[in-house]
Amino acid sequence: MDQIRLTGVRAVGKHGVLDFEHERAQTFVVDATLFLDLATAGHSDDLRDTVDYGAIAKGIVAIIEGEHVDLIEKLADRIASMILEYPAVAQTQVTVHKPSAPIVVPFDDVSVTVERSRETTSAASQVHHAIIAMGGNQGDVAATLRDAVRSIDGLASTQVTGVSPLYRTDAWGMPDGTPDFYNAVVSVTTKLSAMELLRGLQRIEAEHGRVRTDHWTSRTLDLDIIDFDGQSNDDPDLTLPHPRAWQRAFVLGPWLALEPDAELSGEHAGSVAQLLHEASDRDHIDEIADDWMVGGTIDSDHTDHTDTEEIDESYVVEEPYSAIDAADLPEGTVASKAAASASVQSGPASRRAVISLDSPSTKAEQQFRMAIVTLDGIPGNQVEGISPLYHVSQLDGLPDKMAAVVQISTRMGAHDLIEALGNVEASIGEDLDLDLIDMEGVACDEPDCKVPWPTAREHAAVLAPWLDMDPDARLGKDPVSFLLAMAPDTAQVGLLTDNWIIGGTL
């Protein structure tokens, strides 16, 4: 393909992660290669049949001189997107040089190069919804599944948005003595294609010792894409929807608990609730834990807690079951009992709670995403808001940190929520710090329960992301915007990215 090259386009801009780079302009240099068909222009000698590279050069300068970004990766992406707005350009390669980068060793240049085309740009902007079934019956399966959820969430441009309760499934149709299976379902949003997602899942399986041989054998970990945007295809490497999902209660049961209105597409299309009701193995699954993502203990003796006629009054029914008529569910299962119970008890009222996250770890972004998924998976919790990601410069030789804030609605009391936050910290890593900053209608000043968090009003690392998430936020009687303006450490906090939660690379 023909090319037009622009080399050494220079301009000054305020781009960079460090605080001073938000204020002090520095030089950036851009090289851009445009791939297009110049045959018509070669014959016609008419500007309308090519691209005005002078206009593109001006566009590059405008982006460099324009809105601040922390990363030159983002700057390069913006320039590439601008170039692809010209219809004649099919593909572009953009290199951004930062010759004055704040690097403490001698160097000549640092640069980032991106390649974009109309096809990749369109595909990269599309977010897909997928349902992934998980299972296994070898080793500490619950721990393996927990780690698999975190690994799935760590895939590029992928975010786990929901985790079902954990189910125990009889090894039905397999030799006597085969250990029972544990099963769950997760929902994700992803910018990966279905095949890219499958390859990622297969890598996760392999990391956990999965060897693919016979379908009907024990395994450490099994990850299957059940649904991907409701698509249908007959690709032998990835049939969608999963060809046997419609008749597998160990898939349908967890999926129904996660998404009560779920529908399966394809040849055996129908509501998941009805398909579960008709599944021949529906009596071979039992829900055994809905708090398993925070390290809930699974009975080693496989005691079945679902054979009693009544539900323990301490059982808190999650809202999803209230949308299901018990008559549509297999009689005697936990799901049907929960649906029946939901019709006569509403459970405790939900409260809004604001939680801060910070960590000095180089894997802080991944830690935060794991924590948010785990919090959202705790019964009675629903994540309602997630702030942008912030960089926090620390003094006195302390390592810099990353920080964010989430807002949830919760049926937990303040003491229980604080304890749960401690459990989440312990399950993810010692560098992670989660604090309950504020809770609607709650004021508590006990040694293990201080709400609102006493020093929150003095920390920009809390106030800045909170204000970005909720411009009208208040801490007590004071607007968060006012508290941020008065905070002594405001200059130490800077925005990193506002799309980190969908897995973009920092």
ZAZAMAR-139168 format. One record per residue (C-alpha): chain; x, y, z. Coordinates in Angstrom, 2 decimals. Layout:
ZAZAMAR-139168
+----+---------+---------+---------+
| ch |    east |   north |      up |
+----+---------+---------+---------+
|  A |       X |       Y |       Z |
...
+----+---------+---------+---------+
***
This chain:
ZAZAMAR-139168
+----+---------+---------+---------+
| ch |    east |   north |      up |
+----+---------+---------+---------+
|  A |    0.00 |    0.00 |    0.00 |
|  A |    1.18 |    3.55 |   -0.73 |
|  A |    2.49 |    5.72 |    2.09 |
|  A |    2.70 |    9.34 |    3.17 |
|  A |    5.23 |   10.05 |    5.92 |
|  A |    5.38 |   13.02 |    8.27 |
|  A |    8.61 |   13.10 |   10.27 |
|  A |    9.60 |   15.31 |   13.19 |
|  A |    6.38 |   17.25 |   13.79 |
|  A |    7.18 |   19.24 |   16.94 |
|  A |    5.05 |   20.99 |   19.54 |
|  A |    5.08 |   21.65 |   23.27 |
|  A |    2.52 |   20.21 |   25.67 |
|  A |    1.91 |   19.36 |   29.32 |
|  A |    1.77 |   15.57 |   29.32 |
|  A |    3.09 |   13.13 |   31.92 |
|  A |    2.29 |   11.31 |   35.14 |
|  A |    4.39 |   13.42 |   37.51 |
|  A |    2.84 |   16.48 |   39.11 |
|  A |    5.25 |   19.00 |   37.57 |
|  A |    4.43 |   17.63 |   34.10 |
|  A |    0.87 |   18.85 |   34.57 |
|  A |    2.19 |   22.40 |   34.82 |
|  A |    5.47 |   22.58 |   32.90 |
|  A |    5.40 |   22.27 |   29.09 |
|  A |    7.97 |   20.16 |   27.28 |
|  A |    8.68 |   19.25 |   23.67 |
|  A |    7.09 |   16.25 |   21.97 |
|  A |    8.04 |   15.00 |   18.50 |
|  A |    5.75 |   12.93 |   16.29 |
|  A |    6.42 |   10.75 |   13.23 |
|  A |    3.35 |    9.54 |   11.35 |
|  A |    3.04 |    7.15 |    8.42 |
|  A |   -0.26 |    7.09 |    6.51 |
|  A |   -1.15 |    4.00 |    4.47 |
|  A |   -3.55 |    4.66 |    1.57 |
|  A |   -4.12 |    4.17 |   -2.15 |
|  A |   -2.52 |    7.05 |   -4.07 |
|  A |   -3.15 |    5.69 |   -7.59 |
|  A |   -6.08 |    8.01 |   -8.28 |
|  A |   -4.19 |   11.08 |   -7.04 |
|  A |   -1.21 |   10.07 |   -9.17 |
|  A |   -3.40 |   10.22 |  -12.27 |
|  A |   -5.61 |   13.18 |  -11.40 |
|  A |   -3.09 |   15.48 |   -9.67 |
|  A |   -6.04 |   16.59 |   -7.52 |
|  A |   -5.75 |   17.20 |   -3.76 |
|  A |   -9.26 |   15.81 |   -3.28 |
|  A |   -7.95 |   12.36 |   -4.25 |
|  A |   -5.30 |   12.26 |   -1.53 |
|  A |   -4.84 |   13.57 |    2.02 |
|  A |   -3.87 |   17.09 |    3.02 |
|  A |   -0.84 |   16.24 |    5.11 |
|  A |   -0.50 |   19.88 |    6.10 |
|  A |   -3.89 |   19.64 |    7.81 |
|  A |   -2.82 |   16.42 |    9.52 |
|  A |    0.36 |   18.10 |   10.77 |
|  A |   -1.75 |   20.90 |   12.25 |
|  A |   -4.01 |   18.29 |   13.84 |
|  A |   -1.00 |   16.63 |   15.48 |
|  A |    0.17 |   19.95 |   16.90 |
|  A |   -3.33 |   20.70 |   18.22 |
|  A |   -3.45 |   17.38 |   20.08 |
|  A |    0.01 |   17.89 |   21.60 |
|  A |   -0.92 |   21.41 |   22.72 |
|  A |   -4.36 |   20.30 |   23.86 |
|  A |   -5.83 |   18.42 |   26.80 |
|  A |   -3.38 |   16.83 |   29.24 |
|  A |   -2.79 |   13.08 |   29.21 |
|  A |   -0.55 |   11.13 |   31.56 |
|  A |    0.82 |    8.66 |   29.03 |
|  A |    2.40 |    9.15 |   25.62 |
|  A |    0.63 |    5.89 |   24.73 |
|  A |   -2.63 |    7.82 |   25.06 |
|  A |   -1.22 |   10.75 |   23.11 |
|  A |   -0.21 |    8.43 |   20.26 |
|  A |   -3.64 |    6.80 |   20.28 |
|  A |   -5.38 |   10.19 |   20.03 |
|  A |   -3.21 |   11.21 |   17.08 |
|  A |   -3.84 |    7.88 |   15.31 |
|  A |   -7.59 |    8.26 |   15.81 |
|  A |   -7.48 |   11.79 |   14.37 |
|  A |   -5.59 |   10.56 |   11.28 |
|  A |   -8.08 |    7.75 |   10.69 |
|  A |  -10.87 |   10.34 |   10.56 |
|  A |   -9.60 |   11.06 |    7.03 |
|  A |  -11.57 |    8.57 |    4.85 |
|  A |   -8.70 |    7.92 |    2.43 |
|  A |   -6.40 |    6.62 |    5.20 |
|  A |   -6.76 |    2.86 |    5.73 |
|  A |   -4.03 |    2.46 |    8.34 |
|  A |   -1.53 |    4.57 |   10.24 |
|  A |    1.61 |    4.17 |   12.31 |
|  A |    2.30 |    6.91 |   14.86 |
|  A |    5.46 |    7.36 |   16.95 |
|  A |    5.52 |    9.89 |   19.79 |
|  A |    8.97 |   10.90 |   21.08 |
|  A |    9.45 |   12.44 |   24.54 |
|  A |   13.08 |   13.59 |   24.45 |
|  A |   12.84 |   15.46 |   27.79 |
|  A |   11.24 |   12.62 |   29.75 |
|  A |   12.08 |   12.68 |   33.50 |
|  A |   14.50 |    9.74 |   33.46 |
|  A |   17.37 |    9.80 |   35.95 |
|  A |   19.96 |    8.07 |   33.73 |
|  A |   21.54 |    9.43 |   30.52 |
|  A |   19.41 |    8.71 |   27.43 |
|  A |   18.84 |   10.04 |   23.92 |
|  A |   15.12 |    9.51 |   23.46 |
|  A |   12.06 |    7.61 |   24.61 |
|  A |    9.21 |    6.88 |   22.23 |
|  A |    6.03 |    4.90 |   21.82 |
|  A |    4.79 |    3.57 |   18.48 |
|  A |    1.20 |    2.49 |   17.81 |
|  A |   -0.37 |    1.03 |   14.70 |
|  A |   -4.07 |    1.48 |   14.04 |
|  A |   -6.42 |    0.60 |   11.20 |
|  A |  -10.12 |    1.17 |   10.68 |
|  A |  -10.82 |   -2.47 |   11.47 |
|  A |   -8.76 |   -2.60 |   14.68 |
|  A |  -10.04 |    0.77 |   15.87 |
|  A |  -13.64 |   -0.32 |   15.38 |
|  A |  -13.06 |   -3.69 |   17.05 |
|  A |  -11.13 |   -2.17 |   19.95 |
|  A |  -13.99 |    0.21 |   20.75 |
|  A |  -16.59 |   -2.57 |   20.93 |
|  A |  -17.33 |   -3.98 |   24.37 |
|  A |  -18.74 |   -7.51 |   24.51 |
|  A |  -20.66 |   -9.37 |   27.21 |
|  A |  -19.77 |  -12.98 |   27.90 |
|  A |  -20.81 |  -15.75 |   30.29 |
|  A |  -18.05 |  -18.14 |   31.41 |
|  A |  -18.72 |  -21.43 |   33.21 |
|  A |  -16.13 |  -22.67 |   35.71 |
|  A |  -15.66 |  -26.06 |   37.28 |
|  A |  -13.24 |  -28.59 |   38.71 |
|  A |  -12.98 |  -31.57 |   41.07 |
|  A |   -9.28 |  -31.97 |   41.84 |
|  A |   -7.28 |  -30.26 |   44.59 |
|  A |   -8.56 |  -27.23 |   46.49 |
|  A |  -11.15 |  -26.42 |   43.86 |
|  A |  -12.69 |  -23.40 |   45.60 |
|  A |   -9.25 |  -21.76 |   45.85 |
|  A |   -8.53 |  -22.63 |   42.21 |
|  A |  -11.81 |  -21.09 |   41.08 |
|  A |  -11.16 |  -17.96 |   43.12 |
|  A |   -7.76 |  -17.58 |   41.49 |
|  A |   -9.29 |  -18.24 |   38.06 |
|  A |  -11.80 |  -15.40 |   38.57 |
|  A |   -8.92 |  -13.06 |   39.34 |
|  A |   -6.95 |  -14.31 |   36.34 |
|  A |   -9.95 |  -13.78 |   34.05 |
|  A |  -10.31 |  -10.27 |   35.40 |
|  A |   -6.62 |   -9.77 |   34.64 |
|  A |   -6.99 |  -10.57 |   30.93 |
|  A |   -6.38 |   -7.57 |   28.69 |
|  A |   -9.41 |   -5.26 |   28.30 |
|  A |  -11.57 |   -7.61 |   30.37 |
|  A |  -13.61 |   -6.92 |   33.49 |
|  A |  -15.45 |   -9.50 |   35.59 |
|  A |  -18.85 |   -7.94 |   36.32 |
|  A |  -20.53 |  -10.72 |   38.30 |
|  A |  -19.76 |  -13.96 |   40.14 |
|  A |  -22.41 |  -16.58 |   40.93 |
|  A |  -22.71 |  -18.61 |   44.15 |
|  A |  -20.64 |  -21.79 |   44.29 |
|  A |  -22.41 |  -25.07 |   43.52 |
|  A |  -21.56 |  -28.69 |   44.26 |
|  A |  -22.40 |  -31.09 |   41.44 |
|  A |  -22.60 |  -34.87 |   41.59 |
|  A |  -20.14 |  -36.59 |   39.25 |
|  A |  -23.18 |  -37.87 |   37.40 |
|  A |  -22.47 |  -40.48 |   34.70 |
|  A |  -18.86 |  -40.94 |   35.83 |
|  A |  -17.27 |  -43.94 |   37.66 |
|  A |  -18.16 |  -44.54 |   41.31 |
|  A |  -15.85 |  -42.72 |   43.67 |
|  A |  -15.25 |  -39.79 |   41.31 |
|  A |  -15.04 |  -36.64 |   43.46 |
|  A |  -17.92 |  -34.19 |   43.23 |
|  A |  -17.43 |  -31.09 |   41.09 |
|  A |  -17.61 |  -27.47 |   42.17 |
|  A |  -19.14 |  -25.10 |   39.64 |
|  A |  -19.77 |  -21.38 |   39.24 |
|  A |  -20.45 |  -18.85 |   36.49 |
|  A |  -18.96 |  -15.41 |   35.92 |
|  A |  -20.09 |  -12.62 |   33.63 |
|  A |  -17.53 |  -10.37 |   31.97 |
|  A |  -17.29 |   -7.37 |   29.70 |
|  A |  -14.38 |   -7.50 |   27.29 |
|  A |  -12.90 |   -5.88 |   24.22 |
|  A |  -11.36 |   -9.20 |   23.22 |
|  A |  -12.92 |  -11.21 |   20.43 |
|  A |  -14.53 |  -14.51 |   21.36 |
|  A |  -11.50 |  -16.43 |   20.06 |
|  A |   -9.05 |  -14.17 |   21.92 |
|  A |  -11.05 |  -14.68 |   25.10 |
|  A |  -11.00 |  -18.46 |   24.57 |
|  A |   -7.22 |  -18.47 |   24.18 |
|  A |   -6.91 |  -16.47 |   27.39 |
|  A |   -9.11 |  -18.96 |   29.25 |
|  A |   -7.08 |  -21.88 |   27.92 |
|  A |   -3.88 |  -20.24 |   29.20 |
|  A |   -5.47 |  -19.89 |   32.64 |
|  A |   -6.50 |  -23.56 |   32.57 |
|  A |   -2.96 |  -24.59 |   31.65 |
|  A |   -1.51 |  -22.47 |   34.47 |
|  A |   -3.63 |  -24.52 |   36.87 |
|  A |   -2.49 |  -27.88 |   35.53 |
|  A |   -5.38 |  -28.61 |   33.19 |
|  A |   -4.56 |  -31.16 |   30.50 |
|  A |   -7.25 |  -31.51 |   27.83 |
|  A |   -7.91 |  -35.17 |   27.04 |
|  A |  -11.32 |  -36.78 |   27.45 |
|  A |  -14.38 |  -34.61 |   28.16 |
|  A |  -15.59 |  -37.07 |   30.78 |
|  A |  -12.69 |  -37.01 |   33.21 |
|  A |  -11.75 |  -35.29 |   36.43 |
|  A |   -9.95 |  -31.97 |   36.02 |
|  A |   -8.34 |  -29.20 |   38.06 |
|  A |  -10.06 |  -26.40 |   36.16 |
|  A |  -12.50 |  -26.14 |   33.30 |
|  A |  -13.39 |  -22.77 |   31.74 |
|  A |  -15.98 |  -22.60 |   28.96 |
|  A |  -17.51 |  -19.66 |   27.11 |
|  A |  -21.25 |  -20.28 |   27.33 |
|  A |  -22.52 |  -17.11 |   25.69 |
|  A |  -20.84 |  -14.22 |   23.84 |
|  A |  -23.16 |  -11.34 |   22.96 |
|  A |  -25.87 |  -13.89 |   22.14 |
|  A |  -23.91 |  -14.87 |   19.02 |
|  A |  -24.43 |  -18.17 |   17.19 |
|  A |  -21.74 |  -19.87 |   15.13 |
|  A |  -20.60 |  -23.42 |   14.31 |
|  A |  -16.83 |  -22.91 |   14.47 |
|  A |  -15.47 |  -26.31 |   15.63 |
|  A |  -12.89 |  -24.50 |   17.81 |
|  A |  -15.52 |  -22.33 |   19.49 |
|  A |  -19.19 |  -23.17 |   19.03 |
|  A |  -21.53 |  -20.47 |   20.32 |
|  A |  -23.53 |  -20.69 |   22.39 |
|  A |  -21.89 |  -23.67 |   24.12 |
|  A |  -23.59 |  -26.65 |   22.43 |
|  A |  -24.45 |  -28.49 |   25.66 |
|  A |  -25.20 |  -25.55 |   27.97 |
|  A |  -28.96 |  -25.87 |   27.47 |
|  A |  -29.02 |  -29.28 |   29.18 |
|  A |  -26.47 |  -28.77 |   31.96 |
|  A |  -27.91 |  -27.77 |   35.30 |
|  A |  -24.46 |  -27.09 |   36.69 |
|  A |  -24.21 |  -24.26 |   34.14 |
|  A |  -27.83 |  -23.13 |   34.17 |
|  A |  -28.22 |  -23.04 |   37.97 |
|  A |  -25.29 |  -20.67 |   38.66 |
|  A |  -26.15 |  -18.59 |   35.59 |
|  A |  -29.73 |  -18.18 |   36.78 |
|  A |  -28.55 |  -17.14 |   40.26 |
|  A |  -26.31 |  -14.52 |   38.64 |
|  A |  -28.70 |  -13.27 |   35.93 |
|  A |  -32.35 |  -14.12 |   36.72 |
|  A |  -33.58 |  -12.86 |   33.33 |
|  A |  -30.88 |  -14.62 |   31.29 |
|  A |  -31.76 |  -16.03 |   27.89 |
|  A |  -29.84 |  -18.65 |   25.92 |
|  A |  -29.70 |  -18.10 |   22.16 |
|  A |  -29.15 |  -20.58 |   19.36 |
|  A |  -30.81 |  -23.86 |   18.41 |
|  A |  -32.00 |  -24.55 |   21.96 |
|  A |  -32.95 |  -20.96 |   22.75 |
|  A |  -35.03 |  -20.19 |   25.80 |
|  A |  -35.03 |  -18.64 |   29.23 |
|  A |  -32.37 |  -20.09 |   31.51 |
|  A |  -35.02 |  -20.54 |   34.22 |
|  A |  -37.14 |  -22.79 |   31.97 |
|  A |  -34.14 |  -24.70 |   30.63 |
|  A |  -33.04 |  -25.39 |   34.20 |
|  A |  -36.52 |  -26.63 |   35.06 |
|  A |  -36.31 |  -29.10 |   32.16 |
|  A |  -32.68 |  -30.23 |   32.72 |
|  A |  -32.39 |  -33.94 |   33.51 |
|  A |  -29.57 |  -33.37 |   36.03 |
|  A |  -31.30 |  -30.59 |   37.95 |
|  A |  -31.45 |  -32.71 |   41.12 |
|  A |  -27.69 |  -33.30 |   41.05 |
|  A |  -26.58 |  -29.74 |   41.94 |
|  A |  -26.66 |  -27.88 |   45.26 |
|  A |  -25.73 |  -24.32 |   46.09 |
|  A |  -23.19 |  -24.52 |   48.91 |
|  A |  -21.70 |  -21.03 |   49.33 |
|  A |  -22.49 |  -17.52 |   48.22 |
|  A |  -19.52 |  -15.91 |   49.99 |
|  A |  -16.86 |  -18.17 |   48.51 |
|  A |  -14.99 |  -15.34 |   46.74 |
|  A |  -13.90 |  -13.96 |   50.13 |
|  A |  -12.55 |  -17.30 |   51.27 |
|  A |  -15.68 |  -18.86 |   52.74 |
|  A |  -15.03 |  -22.39 |   54.02 |
|  A |  -16.39 |  -25.26 |   51.96 |
|  A |  -17.34 |  -28.34 |   53.95 |
|  A |  -14.81 |  -31.09 |   53.37 |
|  A |  -17.39 |  -33.79 |   54.09 |
|  A |  -19.68 |  -32.51 |   51.30 |
|  A |  -22.58 |  -32.31 |   53.75 |
|  A |  -25.72 |  -31.28 |   51.92 |
|  A |  -27.34 |  -28.32 |   53.64 |
|  A |  -30.29 |  -28.11 |   51.27 |
|  A |  -32.38 |  -31.08 |   52.38 |
|  A |  -34.24 |  -29.29 |   55.16 |
|  A |  -37.76 |  -28.14 |   54.52 |
|  A |  -37.23 |  -24.62 |   55.82 |
|  A |  -34.63 |  -21.98 |   55.13 |
|  A |  -32.61 |  -20.71 |   58.09 |
|  A |  -33.99 |  -17.33 |   59.07 |
|  A |  -30.47 |  -15.91 |   59.12 |
|  A |  -30.17 |  -16.54 |   55.38 |
|  A |  -30.24 |  -13.22 |   53.54 |
|  A |  -31.94 |  -13.50 |   50.17 |
|  A |  -30.18 |  -11.69 |   47.38 |
|  A |  -32.27 |   -9.42 |   45.21 |
|  A |  -31.79 |  -11.44 |   41.97 |
|  A |  -34.03 |  -14.23 |   43.21 |
|  A |  -36.96 |  -11.89 |   43.72 |
|  A |  -37.37 |  -11.64 |   39.96 |
|  A |  -37.98 |  -15.40 |   39.62 |
|  A |  -41.21 |  -17.23 |   40.26 |
|  A |  -40.50 |  -20.28 |   42.42 |
|  A |  -42.82 |  -22.32 |   40.20 |
|  A |  -40.32 |  -21.91 |   37.36 |
|  A |  -37.48 |  -23.52 |   39.33 |
|  A |  -36.72 |  -27.16 |   40.17 |
|  A |  -38.56 |  -28.07 |   43.35 |
|  A |  -36.43 |  -28.50 |   46.46 |
|  A |  -33.30 |  -26.71 |   45.26 |
|  A |  -31.71 |  -23.78 |   47.03 |
|  A |  -32.73 |  -21.53 |   44.14 |
|  A |  -36.41 |  -22.45 |   44.44 |
|  A |  -36.40 |  -22.05 |   48.22 |
|  A |  -34.72 |  -18.68 |   47.93 |
|  A |  -37.27 |  -17.55 |   45.35 |
|  A |  -40.12 |  -18.63 |   47.62 |
|  A |  -38.53 |  -16.90 |   50.59 |
|  A |  -38.00 |  -13.72 |   48.60 |
|  A |  -41.76 |  -13.42 |   48.11 |
|  A |  -42.34 |  -13.12 |   51.87 |
|  A |  -39.22 |  -11.35 |   53.17 |
|  A |  -37.50 |   -8.27 |   51.83 |
|  A |  -34.33 |   -8.39 |   53.91 |
|  A |  -32.62 |   -5.37 |   55.44 |
|  A |  -32.64 |   -2.04 |   53.63 |
|  A |  -29.62 |   -1.14 |   51.51 |
|  A |  -27.35 |    1.76 |   52.41 |
|  A |  -24.90 |    3.71 |   50.32 |
|  A |  -21.27 |    3.25 |   51.33 |
|  A |  -18.07 |    4.82 |   50.00 |
|  A |  -14.86 |    2.78 |   50.12 |
|  A |  -11.33 |    3.97 |   49.36 |
|  A |   -8.64 |    1.81 |   47.79 |
|  A |   -4.91 |    2.52 |   47.80 |
|  A |   -1.76 |    0.53 |   47.23 |
|  A |    1.94 |    1.20 |   46.57 |
|  A |    2.23 |   -2.04 |   44.60 |
|  A |    3.22 |   -2.02 |   40.94 |
|  A |    0.16 |   -4.25 |   40.49 |
|  A |   -2.18 |   -1.82 |   42.22 |
|  A |   -4.53 |   -1.52 |   39.24 |
|  A |   -5.04 |   -5.29 |   39.14 |
|  A |   -5.44 |   -5.41 |   42.93 |
|  A |   -8.15 |   -2.76 |   42.79 |
|  A |  -10.05 |   -4.57 |   40.07 |
|  A |   -9.88 |   -7.85 |   42.02 |
|  A |  -11.13 |   -6.07 |   45.15 |
|  A |  -14.06 |   -4.48 |   43.31 |
|  A |  -15.11 |   -7.81 |   41.80 |
|  A |  -14.87 |   -9.45 |   45.22 |
|  A |  -16.86 |   -6.71 |   46.93 |
|  A |  -19.55 |   -6.92 |   44.28 |
|  A |  -19.73 |  -10.70 |   44.81 |
|  A |  -20.48 |  -10.44 |   48.54 |
|  A |  -24.18 |  -11.15 |   49.16 |
|  A |  -26.16 |   -7.95 |   49.61 |
|  A |  -23.55 |   -5.75 |   47.90 |
|  A |  -23.82 |   -3.96 |   44.57 |
|  A |  -21.09 |   -1.72 |   43.16 |
|  A |  -22.74 |    1.45 |   41.87 |
|  A |  -19.84 |    3.77 |   41.08 |
|  A |  -16.10 |    3.56 |   40.38 |
|  A |  -13.80 |    6.59 |   40.31 |
|  A |  -10.92 |    7.26 |   37.92 |
|  A |   -7.51 |    5.96 |   38.97 |
|  A |   -5.18 |    8.44 |   40.68 |
|  A |   -1.43 |    8.64 |   41.30 |
|  A |   -0.34 |    9.78 |   44.77 |
|  A |    3.17 |   11.20 |   45.25 |
|  A |    4.43 |   10.58 |   48.79 |
|  A |    7.08 |   12.43 |   50.74 |
|  A |    9.80 |   11.34 |   53.17 |
|  A |   11.05 |    8.59 |   50.87 |
|  A |    7.79 |    6.63 |   50.92 |
|  A |    6.82 |    4.85 |   47.69 |
|  A |    4.19 |    6.49 |   45.50 |
|  A |    0.73 |    4.95 |   45.54 |
|  A |   -2.31 |    4.54 |   43.35 |
|  A |   -5.75 |    5.38 |   44.70 |
|  A |   -9.40 |    5.06 |   43.76 |
|  A |  -12.86 |    5.15 |   45.36 |
|  A |  -15.94 |    2.97 |   44.86 |
|  A |  -19.51 |    3.48 |   45.92 |
|  A |  -21.68 |    0.48 |   46.77 |
|  A |  -25.16 |   -0.19 |   48.03 |
|  A |  -25.00 |   -2.73 |   50.83 |
|  A |  -27.21 |   -4.61 |   53.23 |
|  A |  -24.29 |   -5.17 |   55.58 |
|  A |  -23.83 |   -3.24 |   58.80 |
|  A |  -20.76 |   -1.07 |   59.23 |
|  A |  -18.96 |   -3.57 |   61.50 |
|  A |  -19.58 |   -6.46 |   59.09 |
|  A |  -18.55 |   -4.42 |   56.06 |
|  A |  -15.30 |   -3.33 |   57.71 |
|  A |  -14.55 |   -6.95 |   58.60 |
|  A |  -15.30 |   -7.97 |   54.99 |
|  A |  -12.90 |   -5.30 |   53.72 |
|  A |  -10.20 |   -6.80 |   55.93 |
|  A |  -10.89 |  -10.24 |   54.49 |
|  A |  -10.65 |   -8.88 |   50.95 |
|  A |   -7.32 |   -7.21 |   51.76 |
|  A |   -5.96 |  -10.47 |   53.16 |
|  A |   -7.12 |  -12.48 |   50.14 |
|  A |   -5.49 |  -10.14 |   47.59 |
|  A |   -2.26 |   -8.84 |   49.15 |
|  A |   -0.77 |   -7.04 |   52.11 |
|  A |   -0.08 |   -3.87 |   50.08 |
|  A |   -3.78 |   -3.27 |   49.48 |
|  A |   -5.61 |   -0.93 |   51.88 |
|  A |   -9.41 |   -0.69 |   51.88 |
|  A |  -11.22 |    1.76 |   54.17 |
|  A |  -14.90 |    2.45 |   54.74 |
|  A |  -14.96 |    6.24 |   54.29 |
|  A |  -18.65 |    6.96 |   54.71 |
|  A |  -21.91 |    5.06 |   55.15 |
|  A |  -25.35 |    6.49 |   54.74 |
|  A |  -27.07 |    7.08 |   58.09 |
|  A |  -24.17 |    5.66 |   60.12 |
|  A |  -21.99 |    7.42 |   62.67 |
|  A |  -19.65 |    5.19 |   64.64 |
|  A |  -16.64 |    6.00 |   66.85 |
|  A |  -15.48 |    2.64 |   68.19 |
|  A |  -11.92 |    1.26 |   68.02 |
|  A |  -12.80 |   -1.15 |   65.21 |
|  A |  -15.51 |    0.95 |   63.56 |
|  A |  -14.92 |    4.61 |   62.77 |
|  A |  -17.46 |    6.02 |   60.34 |
|  A |  -17.02 |    8.51 |   58.73 |
|  A |  -13.30 |    7.75 |   58.45 |
|  A |  -11.71 |   10.37 |   60.71 |
|  A |   -8.93 |   11.65 |   58.44 |
|  A |  -10.72 |   11.29 |   55.08 |
|  A |  -11.51 |   15.01 |   54.92 |
|  A |   -7.76 |   15.79 |   54.95 |
|  A |   -6.62 |   13.37 |   52.23 |
|  A |   -6.81 |   14.36 |   48.57 |
|  A |   -6.12 |   10.71 |   47.67 |
|  A |   -9.65 |   10.03 |   48.91 |
|  A |  -11.36 |   13.31 |   48.08 |
|  A |  -10.13 |   13.75 |   44.47 |
|  A |  -11.33 |   10.37 |   43.12 |
|  A |  -14.53 |   10.65 |   45.18 |
|  A |  -15.31 |   14.06 |   43.66 |
|  A |  -14.61 |   12.73 |   40.15 |
|  A |  -17.02 |    9.86 |   40.78 |
|  A |  -19.72 |   12.04 |   42.39 |
|  A |  -19.45 |   15.83 |   41.85 |
|  A |  -22.22 |   16.41 |   44.41 |
|  A |  -20.66 |   14.23 |   47.13 |
|  A |  -20.69 |   15.41 |   50.73 |
|  A |  -18.81 |   14.18 |   53.76 |
|  A |  -21.05 |   15.01 |   56.67 |
|  A |  -22.27 |   18.56 |   56.05 |
|  A |  -19.28 |   19.58 |   53.93 |
|  A |  -19.11 |   19.31 |   50.12 |
|  A |  -16.22 |   17.11 |   49.05 |
|  A |  -15.27 |   19.82 |   46.53 |
|  A |  -14.68 |   22.24 |   49.42 |
|  A |  -12.72 |   19.69 |   51.44 |
|  A |  -10.51 |   18.92 |   48.44 |
|  A |   -9.74 |   22.62 |   47.93 |
|  A |   -8.63 |   22.81 |   51.56 |
|  A |   -6.71 |   19.50 |   51.68 |
|  A |   -2.99 |   20.01 |   52.42 |
|  A |   -1.84 |   17.30 |   49.99 |
|  A |   -3.83 |   18.25 |   46.89 |
|  A |   -0.65 |   18.93 |   44.88 |
|  A |    0.52 |   15.35 |   45.49 |
|  A |   -2.44 |   13.76 |   43.69 |
|  A |   -2.89 |   13.47 |   39.92 |
|  A |   -5.34 |   11.72 |   37.60 |
|  A |   -3.91 |    8.67 |   35.82 |
|  A |   -6.82 |    7.31 |   33.76 |
|  A |  -10.59 |    7.17 |   33.78 |
|  A |  -11.02 |    3.88 |   31.84 |
|  A |   -8.83 |    1.61 |   33.96 |
|  A |  -11.74 |   -0.55 |   35.13 |
|  A |  -12.23 |   -2.11 |   31.68 |
|  A |   -8.65 |   -3.33 |   31.69 |
|  A |   -6.85 |   -0.76 |   29.56 |
|  A |   -3.06 |   -0.87 |   29.95 |
|  A |   -1.57 |    1.96 |   31.99 |
+----+---------+---------+---------+
***
